[in-house]
Structure formats: C-alpha cells, structure tokens
Amino acid sequence: MHRLLPDHLSHLPAPTADATAHSGRLGALIRQTIDDAGGWISFARYMDLALHAPGLGYYSAGMHKFGSEGDFVTAPELGPLFGSTLARQAAQILRSGVGDIIEVGAGSGRLARDLLRALAELDCLPQRYCILETSADLRARQQMLLAREAPQIASRVSWLDAMPASIEALVIANEVLDAMPAHIITARNDGIDEVGVTNAADDGFVWQPRAATGAVLEAAQTLPLVPGLTSEISLAARAFVKTLSASLRRGAAILIDYGFPQREYYHPQRSGGTLMCHYRHHAHADPLCLVGLQDITTHVDFSAIADAAIAGGSEVFGYTGQAQFLINCGITDLMAATPAEDTAAYLPLAAQAQTLTSPAEMGELFKVFAFGRGFDGALTGFVRGDRCHAL
C-alpha cells in the first residue's frame, strides 16, 4: 500500500481518512490511465488528472482550497483591496466601450464580488460579468457567495462552460496559467528528455524520463537550456493564450500570475525548475504524493505567453510586477481614503497592501501581463515601470 506522506514529507499534516480514501480513488484512475497508455504518461497528463479529473481532481472535488483553512492564499483572499484596485484598471477599459467582463477560473468568487462592488462605487458596472469555471464545485461556491454577499449585483453574473468564439470584453485571469498542465524536460549533452510518470510497485508513482518527441521537443529546442537543467514547458498555457488572443475581437486580457521572462525562467541557476505543490499552507516539490489533495503549479514563462498572444493577432499592452501595477492603479489613493486614525479599518488595509506590494511577498514574484486589440492609449496599470522590453 502506498503511503500518502513519504518520509521526506512526514512533517506535513496527515490527511483525514476521507481524504485518504479520495486520494486512493484518484490514484487508481491515474494508474489505470498509465496502464492503458502502455506504462508511461507525460507529467502534463498526470498534472491534468491530478488537478482536473471530473469529480476527483484537486479543483474538481469538493474540498476547501482557498484562504486560511485551505491550502494557499490568493490575492483576493487577503481582503477587498486587490479587487478594488484592479477595478480602476477595469473601469478604464469598460469606459472605452467594452461592455463585459469575463473572469477565467474565479476561485472562491471573492475577486468577482470585490470587483463588482468597486465598479458599482465607480458607477461603471459591466453589462455582464461572465465566469468561465470548469469545476462544478467551485461554480456552486461562487454562486452562493455572490448571492449572499452581493445580491444587488449578482444578477449581472453568469457562468460559461467554454470561452466564446468571438469576444468583446475585458478578460481577467488571476492565478490560472500556473495550474495549466506542464511538461517536464531535462537537457542532456546529446539531447532532451521528457520526464514522465509511471506506476510504482507500492501503488504510488515514480518519475521516468524518455527522449522528448513532437511538440515538446520542438518547444524545448527553442529554449536556452544548458545540460543538466530540468524545467517545465506549458504547451497548454501557450495554446490557451493564443486561442484567447485570436478570439478577442475588441478588448483586453489581463493575466496575473507568478513567473519570469524566458531568460530568467531557464537560467542555469534555476536548474531544478519551478514545480511546486501546496498542501495545508506548506510548500514542497513532490507532486507524486497526496494525489488530489494538493495543488500543483509551475511558474509562467511570460516570454512564451507574449509570443502566443502576438501569434493570435493581439497587441501586447504591458508587462510589469504586481506592486508596480497596483501602484499605477492607485492602491495608495485607496489607502489614503481611509484615515489612519481609524485603526479598525486602516490596519487591515495596510496589512493587505504590505502583502500585495512588498518585494518579499507578492509584489515582485507576481507579474501582470496584458494584451488585446481595439484599445487606444496606454493602460493605467502600465503607465510607469512597464517591462515589455524584458520579454
């Protein structure tokens, strides 16, 4: 019997009996998938099943994922300041004549709630706020939260099963690309391996490399890889952005995630790649355990994302750190609107601002990237500190 927590992770909180049984069911599905594929699957396929298998994957099953009681905290979970600041950028785009907002992967629904509340205060509500959510569980949670906490504007919100073929909207995706399946590659002196997953004798999983082929090899051959370097390539993220770009007839897409330009992503000193797992607010680098119970992420190669946006026919509008973007959008003005003497209101905002903008926390690790078409003039969030030249 495979142990969910191997020795090197024995310090992590032990899963409950129900969680253990759930993980066992997903593990059995993945093992059968590996057998059906001849004994090996790419890590991208493993990651897709671990996160998104219907009813069993981490994002598909009914477990608490966000906030202090979940596995990780996203910017909207800190409080309303992130959404209120982002609303200023959204308002600029909506006032240009773009009527709708589409949020991809809305998590708990808090960002939608905070954006809509702030846009209402700015007298700039979208005609429609559409949420593309593939998880039935998360969709239900979003619907309950919005009905409970924003009933006066919840009627503007609807849910999508797929992205429209033709889009005239502001598209927002916060921490979405990092959860898209990624292939793992290792550079050798004489070639490139793709590192996949095979079944272990104890009902667990083990890594198994083989020579890279097809689209993975083609993508890897364009990268600045040194022998011995192991890293990731997210063909899924590239395809998503290219398709979104081609569908965007008018408007903009704002993608917020942690990542780097390509030369930093594949720097020799980052020889082990960026793969990371999040379980009960503990970060570690073993995705082959706790299957279905932990988030699995990779950083975003924003150079590849920019190339995909351009290939889809869009113009790149900007790329900068989250701190600079939020400062450009007026986070300090929002702070100043609350008197420091009102400590009950001001101190929570100050704590949120510190986490969102500090270089030691989210301020520099997270980047904001925007693209689109049919929009004239600079976006507010990139008027200072734009780093498109680094891509």
Number of C-alpha atoms within 10 A of each C-alpha: 7 14 12 19 15 14 8 9 14 10 10 15 12 14 15 9 9 9 16 17 12 18 24 20 14 22 26 13 16 24 22 14 18 20 14 11 11 10 13 22 22 22 24 22 18 26 26 18 23 30 24 21 20 16 15 23 25 27 26 21 20 16 15 16 23 17 17 13 11 15 20 19 14 16 19 25 20 19 18 20 26 21 23 25 24 23 26 23 20 28 20 15 22 23 12 12 13 21 18 21 27 27 25 22 20 23 25 24 22 21 25 27 24 24 25 25 21 22 20 14 12 12 10 18 24 23 13 16 24 22 26 19 21 19 22 15 16 23 22 14 16 22 16 16 18 22 16 11 14 16 13 11 16 20 12 15 20 13 16 15 10 11 16 13 11 12 20 21 26 24 25 23 18 21 22 18 28 22 21 22 27 27 21 23 26 25 19 14 8 7 12 24 21 23 23 20 23 24 20 12 10 9 14 21 20 13 15 16 17 14 12 19 13 7 10 19 16 11 14 22 13 8 14 13 21 15 14 14 19 23 25 27 23 24 18 16 22 22 15 15 24 21 18 24 25 20 19 25 18 18 24 30 26 22 23 23 23 24 23 19 19 18 15 16 23 23 15 17 10 13 17 15 21 17 18 16 21 20 18 21 19 13 16 15 15 15 21 21 21 24 29 30 27 26 24 27 24 23 24 31 25 25 19 21 25 25 16 22 26 18 15 19 19 27 18 18 22 23 27 23 25 25 25 23 29 26 17 20 23 19 22 14 11 13 16 11 9 14 10 13 9 9 12 9 12 17 15 15 19 16 12 19 22 16 16 25 22 14 15 11 13 21 21 18 18 22 22 25 25 23 24 28 19 15 17 9 8 10 19 19 29 25 14 12 14 18 14 17 8 14 17
